[in-house]
Amino acid sequence: MANNNVDKHDAIRSLRPDSQWIVDGDVVTWISGGVQPTEDEITAERTRLQDIYDAKEYARNRANEYPSIGDQLDMIYHNGDGGATFQAAIKAVKDKYPKE
């Protein structure tokens, strides 16, 4: 869990979506919704969810660097190159952040 973007709440919500609980520090107080997951189950789920999050880093990076929709439309409309400027701009971002 390099970035620690996934917390204990996320893991419990994923494991027991219909349950209710309170987390205070490291202590989980189970209120309702089936059997409380063990700390090992919670840790494993945090790791699984963090791996999923980490695998999508390229998509988050791309989203931050793509030109705005307005700028993309301007590239298509105003450059008179059949969308080549638009395609080049998008390709540059995709090349910078490839899917792995």
C-alpha positions as CSV (number, residue, x, y, z in Angstrom):
1,M,0.0,0.0,0.0
2,A,2.5,2.5,-1.2
3,N,0.2,5.5,-1.2
4,N,-2.2,4.4,1.5
5,N,-5.2,5.8,-0.4
6,V,-7.3,2.9,0.9
7,D,-8.2,3.1,4.6
8,K,-9.9,0.7,7.0
9,H,-13.3,2.2,6.2
10,D,-12.9,1.4,2.5
11,A,-11.9,-2.2,3.3
12,I,-14.8,-2.8,5.7
13,R,-17.3,-1.2,3.3
14,S,-16.0,-3.5,0.5
15,L,-16.2,-6.6,2.7
16,R,-19.5,-5.8,4.4
17,P,-21.4,-3.2,2.3
18,D,-24.6,-3.5,4.3
19,S,-23.1,-3.2,7.7
20,Q,-22.7,-0.4,10.2
21,W,-19.6,0.2,12.3
22,I,-17.5,2.9,13.9
23,V,-13.7,3.2,13.6
24,D,-11.9,5.1,16.3
25,G,-8.1,4.9,15.6
26,D,-7.5,1.2,15.2
27,V,-10.6,0.1,17.1
28,V,-13.6,-1.1,15.2
29,T,-17.0,-1.0,17.0
30,W,-19.4,-3.3,15.1
31,I,-23.0,-2.1,15.2
32,S,-24.8,-4.4,12.7
33,G,-24.6,-6.2,9.4
34,G,-23.3,-9.7,9.7
35,V,-20.1,-11.0,11.1
36,Q,-17.3,-8.4,11.8
37,P,-14.3,-9.0,9.6
38,T,-11.0,-9.9,11.2
39,E,-8.1,-7.6,11.2
40,D,-6.4,-10.0,8.7
41,E,-9.4,-9.8,6.4
42,I,-9.4,-6.0,6.6
43,T,-5.7,-5.8,5.9
44,A,-5.9,-8.2,3.0
45,E,-8.9,-6.2,1.5
46,R,-7.0,-2.9,2.0
47,T,-4.1,-4.4,0.0
48,R,-6.4,-5.7,-2.7
49,L,-8.1,-2.4,-3.1
50,Q,-4.8,-0.4,-3.0
51,D,-3.5,-2.7,-5.8
52,I,-6.6,-1.9,-7.9
53,Y,-6.1,1.9,-7.2
54,D,-2.4,1.8,-8.0
55,A,-3.1,-0.1,-11.3
56,K,-5.2,2.9,-12.5
57,E,-2.6,5.6,-11.9
58,Y,-2.1,6.0,-15.6
59,A,-5.8,6.9,-16.0
60,R,-5.7,9.5,-13.2
61,N,-2.5,11.0,-14.7
62,R,-4.1,11.2,-18.2
63,A,-7.3,12.8,-16.9
64,N,-5.2,15.6,-15.3
65,E,-3.3,16.3,-18.5
66,Y,-5.9,16.0,-21.2
67,P,-6.9,19.4,-22.7
68,S,-10.3,20.6,-21.5
69,I,-13.3,19.5,-23.6
70,G,-13.6,23.1,-24.9
71,D,-10.0,23.1,-26.0
72,Q,-10.4,19.7,-27.6
73,L,-13.4,20.9,-29.6
74,D,-11.5,24.0,-30.6
75,M,-8.6,21.9,-31.9
76,I,-11.1,19.9,-34.0
77,Y,-13.0,22.9,-35.3
78,H,-10.5,25.7,-35.7
79,N,-7.3,24.0,-37.0
80,G,-8.8,22.8,-40.3
81,D,-6.7,19.7,-40.2
82,G,-9.4,17.1,-40.0
83,G,-8.8,16.6,-36.2
84,A,-5.1,15.8,-36.6
85,T,-4.1,18.5,-34.0
86,F,-6.7,17.0,-31.6
87,Q,-5.5,13.5,-32.2
88,A,-1.8,14.5,-31.7
89,A,-2.6,16.2,-28.4
90,I,-4.5,13.2,-27.1
91,K,-1.8,10.8,-28.3
92,A,0.9,12.8,-26.6
93,V,-0.8,12.3,-23.2
94,K,-1.5,8.6,-23.9
95,D,2.2,8.1,-24.8
96,K,3.3,9.9,-21.7
97,Y,1.1,7.7,-19.4
98,P,0.8,4.3,-21.2
99,K,-1.4,1.5,-19.9
100,E,0.9,-1.1,-18.3
